[in-house]
Amino acid sequence: MDLADGLIDQPYDVYRRLREEAPVHRISGPDGTPAWLVTRYEDVREALADPRLSLDRKHATAGTYKGFALPPALDANLLNMDPPDHTRIRRLVGRAFTPGRVQQLREPIRRTADELLDALGEHGTTDLVASYAAPLPVTVICDLLGIPESHRLDFRVWTDTLIAPDPARPDAGREAMADMLGFLTRLLADKRREPTDDLLSDLVAVRDEGDRLSEDELMSLAFLILFAGYENTVQLIGNAVLALLNHPGQLTALREDPVLLPAAVEEIARYEGPALLGIRRFPVEEVTIGGVTVPAGETVWVSLSAANRDPARFPDPDRLDLTRDTGGHLALGHGIHYCLGAPLARAETEIALAALLERFPHLALAEDALRWRPSLRARGLLTLPVTYATRAESDTLGAFDVAKCTDSHLPQ
């Protein structure tokens, strides 16, 4: 049995064996082709910042990488680019995701969270992914980009199909991709015709003013913001709720001291982050990683989750500790490809937890057997069934003050 077998079902057990026995390990990648998996913290951090490890597939040895096939109009995105194109495009869109800009979004995010919780009523049972963790980031990112409400359910279906393809429906992914491409084509045409106060209209204006943004780059950027803006945050919110419910002592500590909330989000991201793996890399020349020589052009996967559970960096790493020093965790990447939307993902998760725990002091898992997405792209639950009940009038626990939960002090 290969050391990497069971990576989806029992990732942290697999990572523990790999770190100890083969920290740079030859595996069969998600697409069936050979790849190198890197699992120790120091090796992962160095690899994420190594300019010799390219994201551009043109550096892959012919026939060694299949990957996540996108049509050309969606392929010119930041996850496939190196400098200088990566630098240019990231600069154009980066101002939309600065901590200051995100701070302005906190009140609208809280309103959306409260509206979703209002719809649940005072008590009952719900799938918290479907009713809360998924629609919150969809609403936020679609509001930011100016996507009509009538298309938001379609977008969720397309994205979920692409994240975790159904083997019984081999054409579903291609159909979802074609539908999303058609939707974005029409949406961008609408923004040109009738611009509004949103990020997509701003990007269209930048493109039309000739700021070196090609039509494919514009389309690909819109796709990436939509896809990544939803995918990472829905998993992080769901994982956060589950982690707290599975650690009642930590949940109690958070209820009693809401100031812990930003630190709690960082620890949960370290402990059960939204991605098992970072974006694949291709060495532009022969490189040595963790004492292992990797030839140019071969596929390298760096495991963010394995690095975040490395005891050499985080003592007792399999324990959730909301007071832990999480500085340097890699859940949202490192280096020039650090997650562009990290400030927004943090804010949404903080606010989602604050609103949920304030509204429902009685919150519990409704089922013991939970299923994770069958995917290495997104570490998240398919469903999260919970029972819930509102705060009793006599309950004197202090309410969460979201205004105190800023991310200005968090690592960027």
Salt bridges, closest charged atoms under 4 A:
ASP2 OD1 - HIS25 NE2 3.25
ASP13 OD1 - ARG16 NH1 3.01
ASP50 OD2 - ARG52 NH2 2.84
ASP75 OD2 - ARG57 NH2 2.51
ASP85 OD1 - ARG88 NH2 3.06
ASP114 OD1 - ARG110 NE 3.06
ASP114 OD1 - ARG359 NH2 3.79
ASP118 OD1 - ARG359 NH1 2.86
ASP143 OD1 - ARG152 NH2 2.77
ASP160 OD1 - ARG373 NH2 3.21
ASP171 OD1 - ARG174 NH2 2.11
ASP190 OD1 - ARG193 NH2 2.29
ASP198 OD2 - LYS191 NZ 2.92
ASP208 OD2 - ARG192 NE 3.16
GLU215 OE1 - ARG192 NH2 2.89
GLU215 OE1 - ARG207 NE 3.28
GLU217 OE2 - ARG88 NH2 2.85
GLU266 OE1 - HIS329 NE2 2.73
GLU266 OE2 - ARG346 NE 2.48
GLU267 OE1 - ARG270 NE 2.82
GLU267 OE2 - ARG324 NE 3.12
GLU272 OE2 - ARG379 NE 2.99
GLU285 OE2 - ARG52 NH1 3.95
GLU298 OE1 - ARG26 NH1 2.59
ASP316 OD2 - ARG319 NE 2.66
ASP318 OD2 - ARG16 NH2 3.08
ASP318 OD1 - ARG309 NH1 2.75
ASP321 OD2 - ARG319 NH1 3.35
GLU350 OE1 - ARG106 NH2 3.00
GLU358 OE1 - ARG110 NH2 3.13
ASP395 OD2 - ARG391 NH1 3.65
